[in-house]
């Protein structure tokens, strides 16, 4: 009797184990990750400052060997000057910039300062202060040669998960941050732009942040407020330095990588200014000087998540042939609040001469994760998961790069996806450089 009871218990245990595995394992995949719950909006403690003290300090690349320093003061008469040097407390150089402000219904921004400094030495730490006021900040310029590392995270927002993502990025040794749209999630509430600037200042004041716009930057009120007025006033990018007429699309070179930032929410058809600019910019790319070609925009072209299906079809139809002809290596997008990586793909099919597309709209936004994926998984989709996190792209040399995605797992960065990527230069793809 006792033996029979043991056998029955053993069978029940085995059956329970089998049922558990069947419930948690998808065909050809590992056990599904149990995601932590969402987190509330992150709020910084009250920290009163003098009206002339610089706030929301961030930097961006501004042409060859130059950096743009941006900050906000409540004192409208505060000067737009940056003092800087290579030793703490000793400022050998001084640059004068410009300032602007904007109104949004009842909101009045502080004075927003933009000052370009340089020429600067490569791979060098500089100490600086803004408006002649402490505190002192410091940043490191990118290297002139490989290797170079990019941190990548989109759709940040201002939640507890945002703070977790930023903390993880701060732990990696990166040179430039790439953000494919949806920064503050202010959504018309303008003081949330101010709190976002404060939240990211520790990182954005120390490394260049290169951003493009998303749908949450489009705060248009008909007949009252122009769209993107907040974004364009606060986050000035090197559009003029790259021959663009709009802050919504531009390009820059860093350490052998030509990076193009496109606008998903401005005209992109064959007759648009953005299309003409993109075509001209690609024609000027020298793959001997910049063997890697990386592109960012907000709405993904390749997306097997159920969220935001088909939203970028028109942009893809217009611009994908240009990127394919130019031999784009990697394309980053956001918008979908999840992670996905594709094979090299073009025109909806795997193609060894196409780009690797990576959706990384999982920085920590307030709207939560997009958990539902289409089944079956498309042939071009390699890895997909609905979790918050960030990515790291290390360009090792002119032909090889390493990409890794780090999931936020209970505040610990867990490397969940990793792949080596080979540049299309030297691949034998005959289309590269053929621009009609």
C-alpha positions in Angstrom: 0.0 0.0 0.0 2.8 2.4 0.9 4.6 1.6 -2.3 1.5 2.3 -4.4 1.1 5.6 -2.6 4.7 6.6 -3.4 4.2 5.6 -7.1 1.0 7.7 -7.3 2.7 10.7 -5.7 5.6 10.3 -8.1 3.3 10.2 -11.1 1.4 13.3 -9.9 4.7 15.2 -9.4 5.8 14.2 -12.9 2.5 15.2 -14.4 2.6 18.6 -12.6 6.2 19.2 -13.9 5.1 18.4 -17.5 2.1 20.7 -17.3 4.3 23.5 -15.9 6.8 23.1 -18.7 4.1 23.0 -21.4 2.6 26.2 -19.9 5.8 28.1 -19.8 7.8 26.9 -22.8 7.0 28.1 -26.3 8.0 26.1 -29.3 11.7 26.5 -30.0 12.2 29.1 -27.1 13.4 29.2 -23.6 11.1 29.5 -20.5 9.3 32.8 -20.7 10.7 35.6 -18.6 8.5 36.5 -15.6 8.3 40.3 -15.9 8.4 42.6 -12.9 5.4 44.8 -12.3 5.2 48.4 -13.7 6.6 51.3 -11.6 5.2 54.7 -10.7 6.5 58.0 -12.0 9.9 58.9 -10.7 10.1 62.1 -8.8 13.3 63.9 -7.8 13.5 65.4 -4.3 13.0 69.1 -4.1 16.3 70.9 -4.6 16.0 74.7 -4.7 18.6 76.5 -6.8 19.5 80.1 -7.4 18.0 81.7 -10.5 21.3 81.8 -12.3 22.4 78.3 -11.4 22.5 76.0 -14.5 19.9 73.2 -14.6 19.1 70.4 -17.0 22.6 70.4 -18.4 23.2 68.1 -21.4 25.7 67.9 -24.2 25.6 66.8 -27.8 28.0 66.5 -30.7 28.1 69.7 -32.9 30.4 69.0 -35.8 34.0 67.8 -36.0 35.7 68.1 -32.6 33.0 70.3 -31.2 30.4 69.9 -28.4 27.2 71.8 -27.8 26.4 72.4 -24.1 22.8 73.1 -23.3 21.2 74.2 -20.0 18.4 76.2 -18.5 18.3 79.1 -16.0 15.4 80.9 -14.5 17.4 84.1 -14.6 16.7 85.6 -18.0 19.9 87.7 -17.8 22.2 84.8 -17.2 25.0 84.8 -19.8 25.3 81.9 -22.4 28.9 81.3 -21.7 30.8 78.0 -21.1 34.2 78.0 -19.4 36.2 74.8 -19.9 39.6 73.1 -19.6 41.3 69.8 -19.1 42.0 70.3 -15.3 39.4 70.7 -12.6 38.8 74.3 -11.6 41.1 75.6 -14.3 39.2 76.9 -17.3 41.6 77.8 -20.1 38.9 78.4 -22.7 35.7 80.3 -22.9 32.9 80.2 -25.5 29.8 82.4 -26.0 26.6 80.9 -27.2 22.9 81.9 -27.7 19.7 81.6 -25.7 16.1 81.2 -26.4 12.8 80.7 -24.5 9.2 79.7 -25.4 5.7 79.9 -24.2 3.2 77.1 -24.1 -0.3 78.2 -23.2 0.2 79.4 -19.5 3.7 77.9 -19.2 6.8 80.1 -19.7 10.1 78.3 -20.0 13.3 79.4 -18.4 16.1 80.8 -20.5 17.4 77.9 -22.6 21.1 78.3 -23.5 23.1 76.6 -26.3 26.8 77.1 -26.5 29.2 75.3 -28.9 32.7 74.7 -27.6 35.9 73.5 -29.3 37.9 72.4 -31.1 38.4 69.7 -28.6 40.9 66.8 -28.2 39.6 63.3 -28.9 39.1 60.8 -26.0 39.8 63.5 -23.4 38.1 64.5 -20.2 37.1 68.2 -20.0 35.8 70.1 -16.9 33.3 72.9 -17.5 30.8 75.2 -15.9 27.9 77.1 -17.5 27.0 80.8 -17.2 29.9 81.5 -14.9 28.3 79.6 -12.1 29.1 76.4 -10.2 28.7 73.5 -10.0 31.5 72.1 -12.2 30.6 69.4 -14.7 32.8 67.1 -16.7 32.5 65.1 -20.0 34.7 62.9 -22.1 35.0 63.3 -25.8 34.6 60.3 -28.1 37.7 58.6 -29.5 38.8 59.3 -33.0 39.4 55.7 -33.8 37.8 52.3 -33.0 36.7 50.9 -30.7 33.8 53.1 -29.9 30.7 52.2 -27.8 27.1 53.5 -28.1 24.5 53.2 -25.4 21.0 52.9 -27.0 17.7 53.3 -25.3 14.4 54.8 -26.6 11.0 55.7 -25.1 12.6 56.7 -21.7 9.9 58.7 -19.9 10.2 59.3 -16.1 9.3 56.2 -14.1 11.1 54.0 -11.7 12.1 51.7 -14.6 13.5 54.8 -16.4 15.8 55.4 -13.4 16.8 51.7 -13.4 17.6 51.9 -17.1 19.7 55.1 -16.6 21.5 53.5 -13.7 22.4 50.5 -15.9 23.6 52.7 -18.7 25.8 54.7 -16.3 27.6 51.4 -15.4 28.7 50.7 -19.0 31.7 52.4 -20.5 30.0 54.1 -23.4 31.0 57.1 -25.5 27.7 58.4 -27.0 24.1 57.8 -26.1 21.6 57.3 -29.0 17.9 57.8 -28.3 15.4 57.0 -31.1 12.6 59.3 -29.9 10.1 59.7 -27.0 12.2 61.5 -24.4 10.3 63.0 -21.5 6.7 61.9 -22.1 5.7 65.4 -21.0 2.6 65.1 -23.2 1.7 68.8 -23.1 2.5 69.2 -19.4 5.6 71.4 -19.9 7.1 71.2 -16.4 7.7 67.5 -17.1 10.3 68.6 -19.7 12.0 70.3 -16.8 11.9 67.3 -14.5 13.1 65.1 -17.4 16.1 67.4 -17.9 16.9 67.1 -14.2 16.5 63.3 -14.2 19.0 62.7 -17.1 21.5 65.5 -16.3 24.0 63.2 -14.4 24.4 61.1 -17.6 23.6 63.7 -20.3 26.1 66.2 -19.0 28.9 63.7 -19.1 28.4 62.0 -22.5 26.9 63.3 -25.8 23.2 62.5 -26.1 22.1 62.3 -29.7 18.3 62.2 -30.0 15.5 62.2 -32.6 11.8 63.0 -32.1 9.0 60.6 -31.4 5.2 61.0 -31.2 5.3 62.2 -27.6 7.4 65.2 -28.7 4.6 66.3 -31.0 2.7 68.6 -28.7 0.7 70.4 -31.3 -2.3 72.6 -30.4 -3.9 74.0 -33.6 -3.7 77.8 -34.0 -2.0 78.0 -30.6 1.3 76.1 -30.4 3.6 74.9 -33.2 4.4 71.2 -33.1 7.8 70.2 -31.6 8.4 73.7 -30.1 9.4 72.2 -26.7 11.7 69.6 -28.2 13.3 71.9 -30.7 13.9 74.6 -28.1 15.5 72.3 -25.5 17.2 69.6 -27.6 19.1 71.3 -30.4 21.0 68.8 -32.5 23.7 69.4 -35.2 21.2 69.7 -38.1 22.9 72.9 -39.5 26.3 71.3 -39.3 25.0 68.4 -41.4 23.3 70.5 -44.1 19.8 69.9 -42.9 17.2 72.6 -42.6 15.4 71.0 -39.7 16.2 69.9 -36.2 14.1 66.8 -36.8 16.7 65.1 -39.1 20.4 65.3 -39.3 23.6 63.3 -39.3 27.0 63.1 -37.6 30.3 61.3 -37.7 32.0 59.8 -34.7 35.0 57.4 -34.7 34.4 55.8 -38.1 30.6 55.6 -37.8 28.3 57.8 -39.9 25.0 58.1 -38.0 21.8 59.4 -39.5 18.8 60.5 -37.4 15.6 60.6 -39.3 12.2 62.1 -38.5 9.1 59.7 -38.5 6.8 62.7 -37.9 7.9 65.1 -40.7 7.4 64.6 -44.4 9.4 61.7 -45.9 7.9 61.2 -49.4 10.0 61.3 -52.5 9.4 65.1 -52.9 10.0 66.1 -49.3 13.0 68.1 -47.9 13.9 65.2 -45.7 14.0 62.7 -48.6 16.2 65.1 -50.6 18.5 65.8 -47.7 18.8 62.0 -46.9 19.7 61.2 -50.5 22.3 64.0 -50.6 23.8 63.0 -47.2 24.1 59.3 -48.3 25.9 60.4 -51.5 28.5 62.2 -49.4 29.3 59.2 -47.1 32.9 58.0 -47.6 32.9 54.4 -46.4 36.7 54.4 -46.3 36.5 57.2 -43.6 33.3 55.9 -42.0 33.0 52.2 -42.8 29.9 51.8 -40.6 26.5 53.3 -41.4 23.9 53.5 -38.6 20.4 54.9 -38.9 17.8 55.9 -36.2 14.2 56.9 -36.3 11.2 56.4 -34.1 8.6 54.1 -35.7 10.0 50.7 -36.6 9.8 49.4 -40.2 10.1 45.8 -39.1 7.9 44.9 -36.2 6.3 41.6 -35.2 4.6 43.0 -32.1 0.9 43.6 -32.3 1.4 47.2 -31.3 1.8 50.0 -33.9 1.4 47.6 -36.9 1.8 49.3 -40.3 2.4 52.8 -39.0 5.8 53.2 -40.8 4.8 51.5 -44.1 4.8 54.7 -46.1 8.2 55.9 -44.7 9.6 52.5 -45.4 8.4 52.4 -49.0 10.0 55.8 -49.6 13.3 55.5 -47.8 14.3 51.9 -47.5 15.6 51.7 -51.1 17.9 54.6 -50.3 19.3 52.9 -47.2 19.7 49.6 -49.0 21.6 51.2 -51.9 23.9 53.0 -49.4 24.6 49.7 -47.5 23.1 50.7 -44.1 24.4 48.3 -41.5 22.1 48.8 -38.5 18.8 50.6 -38.0 17.4 51.4 -34.6 13.8 52.4 -33.8 11.6 52.8 -30.7 7.8 53.4 -30.4 7.0 49.8 -29.7 7.6 49.3 -26.0 9.5 46.0 -26.3 12.7 44.7 -27.8 13.2 43.0 -31.1 16.2 42.2 -33.4 16.0 41.0 -37.0 18.2 39.3 -39.4 19.6 41.5 -42.2 16.4 42.3 -44.1 15.1 44.2 -47.1 11.7 44.6 -48.7 10.1 42.3 -46.1 12.5 39.4 -46.6 15.8 38.2 -45.2 18.6 39.7 -47.3 22.3 39.5 -46.6 22.7 43.0 -48.1 20.0 44.6 -46.0 20.3 46.2 -42.6 19.8 44.6 -39.1 16.8 46.3 -37.6 16.5 46.7 -33.8 13.5 48.0 -32.0 14.4 49.3 -28.6 11.5 51.3 -27.3 11.8 49.8 -23.8 13.6 52.5 -21.8 11.0 52.7 -19.0 8.0 54.8 -20.2 4.8 55.3 -18.2 2.6 53.4 -20.7 4.1 50.0 -19.9 5.2 47.2 -22.1 3.8 45.9 -25.4 3.4 42.3 -24.5 1.7 40.7 -27.5 3.6 39.4 -30.5 2.2 38.1 -33.7 2.4 34.4 -34.4 4.0 32.7 -36.1 7.2 34.7 -35.6 8.3 36.1 -39.0 11.3 34.6 -40.7 13.2 37.8 -40.5 12.7 38.1 -36.7 15.5 36.6 -34.6 14.8 37.7 -31.0 11.9 39.5 -29.3 10.9 40.1 -25.7 8.7 42.6 -23.9 10.9 43.9 -21.1 12.5 47.2 -20.2 16.2 47.5 -20.8 19.0 49.2 -22.9 21.4 48.2 -25.6 25.2 48.5 -26.1 26.8 48.7 -29.5 30.5 48.4 -29.6 32.1 49.0 -33.0 35.3 47.0 -32.6 37.0 47.9 -35.9 36.0 48.7 -39.5 34.4 45.3 -40.1 33.2 43.9 -36.8 30.8 45.1 -34.1 29.2 43.5 -31.0 25.6 44.2 -30.0 24.1 43.3 -26.7 20.7 44.0 -25.1 20.5 44.2 -21.3 17.1 43.5 -19.7 16.3 45.3 -16.4 15.8 42.3 -14.1 14.9 43.4 -10.6 17.3 46.4 -11.0 20.2 44.2 -12.2 21.2 44.5 -15.9 20.9 41.0 -17.4 22.5 40.4 -20.9 19.6 38.7 -22.7 20.6 39.0 -26.3 24.0 39.3 -27.9 25.2 39.0 -31.5 28.3 39.9 -33.6 27.6 42.0 -36.6 29.8 42.3 -39.7 29.9 45.5 -41.7 28.6 45.4 -45.3 31.8 46.9 -46.4 33.7 44.1 -48.2 30.6 41.9 -48.2 30.4 41.8 -51.9 26.9 43.5 -51.9 27.0 45.2 -55.3 24.3 47.7 -54.5 26.4 49.7 -51.9 27.1 53.2 -53.1 24.7 53.0 -56.1 22.4 56.0 -55.6 19.9 56.8 -58.4 
